[in-house]
Amino acid sequence: MTIRSDQTLEPVRFAYWVPNVSGGLVVSRIPQRTSWDAGYNRKLAQIAEEAGFDYALTQIRFTAGYGAEYQHESVAFSQDLLAHTNKLKVIAAILPGPWNPTLAAKQIATISQLSEGRIAVNIVSGWFAGEFRAIGEPWLDHDERYRRSEEFIRALRGIWTQDNFTFRGDFYRYTNYTLKPKPADPQPEIFQGGSSRAARDMAARVSDWYFTNGATPVELRKQVDDIRAKSVEFGNRPKIGVNAFVIARDTEEEARAVLDDIIAQADPEAVKAFGHEAKNAGKASPEGEGNWAKSTFEDLVQYNDGFRTNLIGTPDQIAERIVALKDAGADLILLAFLHFQEEVAYFGREILPRVRALEAAREAAPAAAAA
Ligand SMILES: Cc1cc2nc3c(=O)[nH]c(=O)nc-3n(C[C@H](O)[C@H](O)[C@H](O)COP(=O)(O)O)c2cc1C
């Protein structure tokens, strides 16, 4: 393994997907002890901050689809989690179209004040044409969706940091607009989700964080190199988060058996329909490199290709693979589980200390680790 000169020595950060949508994070009928309700999620957030997680990521969906029959709204839900925790940062998903930057800036500034700066946002660009149709929102072409998201982010940042903000975009316009109060310190971090060329370009130009679907270290490195090369010109250095579905058991065989079970109990029609919708969303992206472009049936059983990252095995194996992802450029690992409360606690107890021990060993002897 090689430690690269651009690699951070910061400890790798951890986030978990907030199950604010029903059905958990897999398109499978496998029994899950995960609930989308408020009480479950409040307790989960407390367990997660105790376990050493830095962030919780909410999801936004306006309609049902592929198992997600009920969906709590992301900004209101984030505020509730913040009100029931002390340290955890909560990332609220925001979808341009239904949201405009004016409302998002105002909501998040207020939540930032209420939570002493623990709110962040994840600007998502939309993958579900049926959802847009259902709520009467125009479904723009892939790269147009990103052009809008980029303007959204520029407007959001402008409103949060400037008085008399003036902006002339194709989608949003502001004239001498002054938001008061502005967010508390630290400024809300701006994440984005997506892996296409348009997503990487946007990250390079305007985002604080780039979230991508599950990936092997080699696949991740390719994306990181592309973003790093492009971002220099803009004086930006987006941090990188990668999705993974964790199955930790005493032996690798046991962990693999759980994965097999999740896939065996997947609803083939729902998985295929989800795959069709997700792949179609990227059709207008000329390069065909976006999320799900190459996803197999098995990959699609986890909404964001989380099995591909292969955090499936013993705590030692998982800790080593997390460090390999860090070597490939990951600053943050975004995690999903089958039974969230129990498995987040287990992760904090059994895996996180192993990751920290590996990081400490490498920091103490980087030359040996690089050999
Ligand atoms: C970590 C992550 C979280 C996401 N969360 C949401 C979400 O809550 N709601 C949503 O509609 N899309 C969500 N997306 C989808 C993306 O915004 C985007 O539409 C999708 O990844 C396709 O983009 P691409 O063509 O650039 O790969 C998420 C994507 C990632 C990687």
The ligand as an SDF file (V2000), in Angstrom:
LIG
                    3D

 31 33  0  0  0  0  0  0  0  0999 V2000
  -24.7070    9.5590   -0.8380 C   0  0  0  0  0  0  0  0  0  0  0  0
  -25.8060    9.9270   -1.7850 C   0  0  0  0  0  0  0  0  0  0  0  0
  -27.0280   10.3670   -1.2620 C   0  0  0  0  0  0  0  0  0  0  0  0
  -28.0840   10.6740   -2.1090 C   0  0  0  0  0  0  0  0  0  0  0  0
  -29.2780   11.0680   -1.5620 N   0  0  0  0  0  0  0  0  0  0  0  0
  -30.3290   11.3380   -2.3600 C   0  0  0  0  0  0  0  0  0  0  0  0
  -31.5800   11.7150   -1.8140 C   0  0  0  0  0  0  0  0  0  0  0  0
  -31.7690   11.7870   -0.5950 O   0  0  0  0  0  0  0  0  0  0  0  0
  -32.6020   11.9690   -2.6660 N   0  0  0  0  0  0  0  0  0  0  0  0
  -32.4520   11.8970   -4.0270 C   0  0  0  0  0  0  0  0  0  0  0  0
  -33.4090   12.1480   -4.7460 O   0  0  0  0  0  0  0  0  0  0  0  0
  -31.2670   11.5430   -4.5760 N   0  0  0  0  0  0  0  0  0  0  0  0
  -30.2180   11.2580   -3.7830 C   0  0  0  0  0  0  0  0  0  0  0  0
  -29.0090   10.9020   -4.3390 N   0  0  0  0  0  0  0  0  0  0  0  0
  -28.9040   10.7930   -5.8230 C   0  0  0  0  0  0  0  0  0  0  0  0
  -28.0280   11.8540   -6.4680 C   0  0  0  0  0  0  0  0  0  0  0  0
  -28.3370   13.1540   -6.1470 O   0  0  0  0  0  0  0  0  0  0  0  0
  -27.9940   11.7330   -7.9940 C   0  0  0  0  0  0  0  0  0  0  0  0
  -29.2230   12.0570   -8.5170 O   0  0  0  0  0  0  0  0  0  0  0  0
  -27.6300   10.3460   -8.4370 C   0  0  0  0  0  0  0  0  0  0  0  0
  -26.5330    9.8950   -7.6890 O   0  0  0  0  0  0  0  0  0  0  0  0
  -27.2780   10.3130   -9.9190 C   0  0  0  0  0  0  0  0  0  0  0  0
  -26.2570   11.2220  -10.1880 O   0  0  0  0  0  0  0  0  0  0  0  0
  -25.0900   10.9630  -11.2520 P   0  0  0  0  0  0  0  0  0  0  0  0
  -25.7590   10.7510  -12.5580 O   0  0  0  0  0  0  0  0  0  0  0  0
  -24.2460   12.1830  -11.1870 O   0  0  0  0  0  0  0  0  0  0  0  0
  -24.3290    9.7650  -10.7680 O   0  0  0  0  0  0  0  0  0  0  0  0
  -27.9170   10.5710   -3.5200 C   0  0  0  0  0  0  0  0  0  0  0  0
  -26.6840   10.1390   -4.0270 C   0  0  0  0  0  0  0  0  0  0  0  0
  -25.6390    9.8150   -3.1820 C   0  0  0  0  0  0  0  0  0  0  0  0
  -24.3340    9.3340   -3.7710 C   0  0  0  0  0  0  0  0  0  0  0  0
  1  2  1  0
  2  3  1  0
  2 30  2  0
  3  4  2  0
  4  5  1  0
  4 28  1  0
  5  6  2  0
  6  7  1  0
  6 13  1  0
  7  8  2  0
  7  9  1  0
  9 10  1  0
 10 11  2  0
 10 12  1  0
 12 13  2  0
 13 14  1  0
 14 15  1  0
 14 28  1  0
 15 16  1  0
 16 17  1  0
 16 18  1  0
 18 19  1  0
 18 20  1  0
 20 21  1  0
 20 22  1  0
 22 23  1  0
 23 24  1  0
 24 25  2  0
 24 26  1  0
 24 27  1  0
 28 29  2  0
 29 30  1  0
 30 31  1  0
M  END
$$$$
